[in-house]
Amino acid sequence: GEDVEQSLFLSVREGDSSVINCTYTDSSSTYLYWYKQEPGAGLQLLTYIFSNMDMKQDQRLTVLLNKKDKHLSLRIADTQTGDSAIYFCAEELTGGGNKLTFGTGTQLKVEL
Amino acid sequence: GAVVSQHPSWVICKSGTSVKIECRSLDFQATTMFWYRQFPKQSLMLMATSNEGSKATYEQGVEKDKFLINHASLTLSTLTVTSAHPEDSSFYICSAGGGSPPYEQYFGPGTRLTVT
């Protein structure tokens, strides 16, 4: 079965860049996603990348995908206090009926 | 983007009672809705996939008689937790999907269930 792992916690200073990492085991993914969850709320889609791409940039967000190593990362430039949240990567598998497998989540804390 | 609502946002119930949670897609027709549960500081675990007009598909280990899912229309899916017990206390999140690739799922704000 699929297994998606993330480091649990990341602390950065305001203005610095944050890099959140994700590793997965199933190589038959079609899309990979990054979601943000604020306390007591649902998930907000931040960005996604198609599995045949290796990089996608969207304003302050940069997604890097290394299919060989099954490694996905999200870089947030100029991190702000409002970026403090839990970040989940998610994998959608080929033929999976649009089901998502979520990573374990990384709590990002932005300090002044 | 598309909006998905959930009702109620939080509920406290006594052990042995049943609780119904609604998930509505407000501005689009969702052929597929997903139900997740999330324990504190943990990831989302998919419980079931709900397709309009047909029976839900439950993930392994999820009791379909305990977690009743009904997807009667393209804008409404309901999850009923029957004979709730304290271990059912959790954050329940629904999402609605469909449309063109990448088949984005739009998430509801979640329902906090506490069973006393």
Interface residues (C-beta under 8 A of the other chain):
Chain A: T30 Y31 Y33 Y35 G40 A41 G42 L43 Q44 L45 Y48 F50 F88 E92 G97 N98 K99 L100 T101 F102 G103 T104 G105 Q107
Chain B: G1 V4 Q6 T32 F34 K41 Q42 S43 L44 L46 T49 I93 S95 G97 P101 P102 Y103 E104 Q105 Y106 F107 G108 P109 G110 R112
